[in-house]
Amino acid sequence: MTVGVIGLGRMGSAVARRLAEKGFELVLWTRDREKLGKVAKELGAEAASSPREVAEKADYIHIVVSDDHALYGVTIGPEGVLSAQEPTTIINQVTCTIKASTSIAGVASSKGFGYVEAPIIGGPRTVERGEAIIPCSSDDEEACGAESLLALGSVVYLGRPPKALAAKLGFNHVFLGIVSALADAFALVEAYGIEWENYVNLVLSKTWLSGIVARYGDRLRLGGKTSFAAKLAAKDARYVAEALAELGLDASLAAAITNHYAAMIREGYGDADYPSVAGFFAMLGRKLREGKAKN
Ligand SMILES: NC(=O)c1ccc[n+]([C@@H]2O[C@H](COP(=O)([O-])OP(=O)(O)OC[C@H]3O[C@@H](n4cnc5c(N)ncnc54)[C@H](OP(=O)(O)O)[C@@H]3O)[C@@H](O)[C@H]2O)c1
């Protein structure tokens, strides 16, 4: 079976690596030609010249680009997957809006393509180990049993789209919010002269929050390796706010969480790992104290 992967960022590369390891024949495309050549060579895969060429060669196409804009481009764009003559099956793994998924599902169906919504819960390393949790939605339940999808982790069928996306956005809301709350706490204690690392060691780690701070560990600090970028965290929180607002539900918490990560983008930390929003806010709290001390 030939499997396509579109988008070779942190997550797309991990998906491609896992599928190559499991023996799938791969055809790859990403916007950055240099990266495409490098990953294709490393994995012994074919490099396609467009998303359409991927669709012409693959039975299943995993799409792992960043956001709605990129997703629209690689699907309904002029060289997109849905411009291929022969229908195939799209596995949408982008954390996108419910609106984008629903409209692409509609175009796919009108052209006879299969459509699977299969967002990923877990980071790139989890995917490489085949241990991701994948909420899955499709009009055809069997499509969620695609071998290349099962190779990435545990697939949970939730019914027709956009149920899987609603589940994924809900999950992200919780963990992005937890780190946002830690960010506020760190800013507060730093502003009053307690170093956040001491606060973690002396207080939080002695409470029921110990599991959470231990889980994030050094990822709460600015300057580490990025696994999931703050700019994508801002995007996901914004998508949650949009989804809630479209239903007429209260989106104020999601909007506040969006603002936390957006502040990182504004200050040039958009590519930093998302949990370092806590270290970033600690820095703001510290600056506040230092500023007051000077005055
Ligand atoms: N990283 C994680 O831990 C994680 C976990 C769960 C879900 N996700 C989701 O997985 C998706 C990918 O995340 P990631 O971490 O791999 O992001 P990333 O490292 O920033 O990679 C983004 C990918 O999107 C492509 N892209 C961006 N703009 C594009 C455009 N206009 N047209 C075509 N391609 C475009 C990039 O292509 P080039 O690099 O070739 O330019 C790259 O392949 C996102 O929806 C994210 O929310 C990520």
The ligand as a MOL file (V3000), in Angstrom:
LIG
                    3D

  0  0  0     0  0            999 V3000
M  V30 BEGIN CTAB
M  V30 COUNTS 48 52 0 0 0
M  V30 BEGIN ATOM
M  V30 1 N 3.8330 19.2360 17.4800 0
M  V30 2 C 2.9390 18.6430 18.2640 0
M  V30 3 O 3.2350 18.2370 19.3900 0
M  V30 4 C 1.5070 18.4450 17.7790 0
M  V30 5 C 0.6750 17.5940 18.5260 0
M  V30 6 C -0.6320 17.3580 18.0850 0
M  V30 7 C -1.1070 17.9880 16.9560 0
M  V30 8 N -0.2830 18.8340 16.2610 0 CHG=1
M  V30 9 C -0.8390 19.4780 15.0660 0
M  V30 10 O -0.1690 18.9540 13.9200 0
M  V30 11 C -0.1000 19.9580 12.9020 0
M  V30 12 C 1.3600 20.1600 12.4960 0
M  V30 13 O 2.0750 20.6180 13.6380 0
M  V30 14 P 3.6790 20.6400 13.6830 0
M  V30 15 O 4.0610 20.6680 15.1160 0
M  V30 16 O 4.2430 19.6220 12.7640 0 CHG=-1
M  V30 17 O 3.9480 22.1000 13.0750 0
M  V30 18 P 5.2790 22.6420 12.3780 0
M  V30 19 O 6.4760 21.9090 12.8620 0
M  V30 20 O 5.2430 24.1150 12.5210 0
M  V30 21 O 5.0570 22.2770 10.8440 0
M  V30 22 C 4.0470 22.9170 10.1020 0
M  V30 23 C 3.8730 22.2350 8.7680 0
M  V30 24 O 2.8770 22.9560 8.0380 0
M  V30 25 C 3.4000 23.3020 6.7470 0
M  V30 26 N 2.8250 24.5600 6.3000 0
M  V30 27 C 2.7380 25.7380 6.9890 0
M  V30 28 N 2.1140 26.6660 6.2410 0
M  V30 29 C 1.8220 26.0740 5.0550 0
M  V30 30 C 1.1530 26.5160 3.8750 0
M  V30 31 N 0.6800 27.7580 3.7660 0
M  V30 32 N 1.0200 25.6270 2.8660 0
M  V30 33 C 1.4920 24.3650 2.9670 0
M  V30 34 N 2.1140 23.8890 4.0520 0
M  V30 35 C 2.2730 24.7300 5.0930 0
M  V30 36 C 4.9120 23.3940 6.9520 0
M  V30 37 O 5.5290 23.2140 5.7090 0
M  V30 38 P 7.0810 23.5580 5.3970 0
M  V30 39 O 7.8310 23.3350 6.6810 0
M  V30 40 O 7.4280 22.6270 4.3170 0
M  V30 41 O 7.0900 24.9840 5.0070 0
M  V30 42 C 5.1420 22.2220 7.9040 0
M  V30 43 O 5.1800 21.0300 7.1960 0
M  V30 44 C -0.7390 21.2250 13.4960 0
M  V30 45 O -2.0860 21.2930 13.1210 0
M  V30 46 C -0.6090 20.9920 14.9920 0
M  V30 47 O -1.5520 21.7400 15.7270 0
M  V30 48 C 1.0180 19.0640 16.6330 0
M  V30 END ATOM
M  V30 BEGIN BOND
M  V30 1 1 1 2
M  V30 2 2 2 3
M  V30 3 1 2 4
M  V30 4 1 4 5
M  V30 5 2 4 48
M  V30 6 2 5 6
M  V30 7 1 6 7
M  V30 8 2 7 8
M  V30 9 1 8 9
M  V30 10 1 8 48
M  V30 11 1 9 10
M  V30 12 1 9 46
M  V30 13 1 10 11
M  V30 14 1 11 12
M  V30 15 1 11 44
M  V30 16 1 12 13
M  V30 17 1 13 14
M  V30 18 2 14 15
M  V30 19 1 14 16
M  V30 20 1 14 17
M  V30 21 1 17 18
M  V30 22 2 18 19
M  V30 23 1 18 20
M  V30 24 1 18 21
M  V30 25 1 21 22
M  V30 26 1 22 23
M  V30 27 1 23 24
M  V30 28 1 23 42
M  V30 29 1 24 25
M  V30 30 1 25 26
M  V30 31 1 25 36
M  V30 32 1 26 27
M  V30 33 1 26 35
M  V30 34 2 27 28
M  V30 35 1 28 29
M  V30 36 1 29 30
M  V30 37 2 29 35
M  V30 38 1 30 31
M  V30 39 2 30 32
M  V30 40 1 32 33
M  V30 41 2 33 34
M  V30 42 1 34 35
M  V30 43 1 36 37
M  V30 44 1 36 42
M  V30 45 1 37 38
M  V30 46 2 38 39
M  V30 47 1 38 40
M  V30 48 1 38 41
M  V30 49 1 42 43
M  V30 50 1 44 45
M  V30 51 1 44 46
M  V30 52 1 46 47
M  V30 END BOND
M  V30 END CTAB
M  END
